[in-house]
């Protein structure tokens, strides 16, 4: 492989990943600010920005603070030290939060009022009848759950849990002079935060739980006068590092670390705007919070409650109509799933098409007497996973079942520990990931005895085996019994469970072994073709792009004349449209009803186009520190992927185009028909299913059309 020119590696040619992520969250916020977006969808998007920001602080900001504490001085790809990044992040996040609350206060609350939904922001604004209801609700439902906590010389400052909402108060004894005393009470997360008030038909009035508690806070401190009280919330460092070499039992070590997550360093304090300065001073001192990490909030803290508001019944007319995932045409017959896979590879596109075939694949295998073994990797699964249930049933039915459960899936560790234990009890052979690596690949192998011998069936995907998120995330999958892919799948599981590595691979490429070099070779090949005056282009879609070596190779390709079109949902450290660097690179980000999650890579290859899908983004962690799989899309399925990508590149409603100055703008729609790629893909799935359904409808003479043997499956 040719060396990349050093000029392409200059830090000035790159964007810091954290600042790029904040730009992504700003794009999500843009959907909440867009008045053409249905009102309740705007609430949902604003809630998502708040949830995103919480995770950003707990993981990314936390990691940077750890670097500063450790004296780590190395710069990132954009030439910024951890300290410089924290300073820039503080400035940008304060701007973002100000924008969030401007959207909430000035736009969404008035729009909700107009729609008959009244969010009572201050308990003082309750009517007499509502006040009586709130007081009764407090005494009957809330008061028994609360635990007021004092802080004085005999009692240390209360331990404040991560992400919890609390009320802090200054108290004064009813008798005598005495100094002001501090106390607090946690707003219980076991109770609904959104409380519906009695209201007339056609109207909805709600108040937040903390307002009801604040209204009645005197009941918690009967011997005191409450001088002032304000809600506050903290974020703690939740990015735990694990010394796997020292961890004798990975499972137990992760359990311990999960408990520590609640008590990590405080990295963010949110408090009601215009809070009493004396109160703020105590919190700042006792929580050891820096000034830059204090956010004075002009409204309700923790806007994730808006997702509950979004879920209120009776307001579907203020939401985007929900899409029902469609059946897969190739499976709309009476044949079992194995018979259908033998007819030809089957492409799955979620959530446009249903996730049911993936569940059915594992479930059918668990019951089929001819199935000998099932092997699967699990990264994130749903709370009541039908796939886990099917794997457990397969083991109980006497089949060989091997499952790699990745315990290091951030914020899903507890869930995965639970499932791992359940699978072990059922008789599955379970391993908990690999030392020093996260297993992020999505692969299932079913080994079946058939008349002509052993046949291997494989599912490969870009998204998790999670039936819940499959309704919300855009992902692709492949069902195949291609013998050579089956061989590779066996080799993958042998590597995961033991020490076996094949001498050569047929179709699959793996990280961290050689996926990086594979991508670099493919990019370099397009560069060579462009220099030779041959057709050369790269079209790729992913969640994030921040690998320096990959970006430098793309810059080189651009300068050689390769046309590069990228769809990058989130982080993008590449600069687009810069003369002499990236004038042939276009980057767009789609933020729509579904979360864009698929990874697709198309290389023109001088007219012999190659298309790949996989689980890896172009990030160092995916290419160097995770087990990832890249797999090819073969004919006749390529055309559907081409169409999929062309629609995303034509999107002018939900797409944002990266500008040379690092900002994102909506495409110019003048003279163009409006295109929402997600809506278009929903329609295509509906039309394909309707067409296939029509084939099987009884005709007037009572006969049913049966496609001739060998007729291509409707895709």
DANOR-V490613 format. One record per run of one state. SS is the DSSP state (h for helix, s for strand, l for the rest). FROM is the first residue (numbers start at 1). TO is the last residue. Records with the same first field share a line. If there is no record, write none. Layout:
BEGIN
SS = FROM-TO + FROM-TO
END
This chain:
BEGIN
l = 1-5 + 10-10 + 15-16 + 34-38 + 70-81 + 115-116 + 121-122 + 126-127 + 146-148 + 153-154 + 156-164 + 174-180 + 187-193 + 198-203 + 216-216 + 221-223 + 237-249 + 264-265 + 273-276 + 288-290 + 298-302 + 311-315 + 319-325 + 327-328 + 332-336 + 344-345 + 351-352 + 354-355 + 368-370 + 379-385 + 397-399 + 406-412 + 427-428 + 432-433 + 435-436 + 440-442 + 451-452 + 462-468 + 472-472 + 481-482 + 498-508 + 512-514 + 532-536 + 543-544 + 546-547 + 561-562 + 569-571 + 573-573 + 575-584 + 591-594 + 597-599 + 604-604 + 608-609 + 615-617 + 619-619 + 625-625 + 634-637 + 651-654 + 659-663 + 666-676 + 696-697 + 699-703 + 705-715
h = 6-9 + 11-13 + 17-33 + 39-69 + 82-114 + 123-125 + 128-145 + 209-215 + 217-220 + 250-263 + 277-287 + 291-293 + 303-310 + 316-318 + 329-331 + 337-343 + 356-367 + 386-396 + 413-426 + 469-471 + 483-497 + 515-531 + 548-560 + 605-607 + 620-624 + 638-650 + 677-695
s = 14-14 + 117-120 + 149-152 + 155-155 + 165-173 + 181-186 + 194-197 + 204-208 + 224-236 + 266-272 + 294-297 + 326-326 + 346-350 + 353-353 + 371-378 + 400-405 + 429-431 + 434-434 + 437-439 + 443-450 + 453-461 + 473-480 + 509-511 + 537-542 + 545-545 + 563-568 + 572-572 + 574-574 + 585-590 + 595-596 + 600-603 + 610-614 + 618-618 + 626-633 + 655-658 + 664-665 + 698-698 + 704-704
END
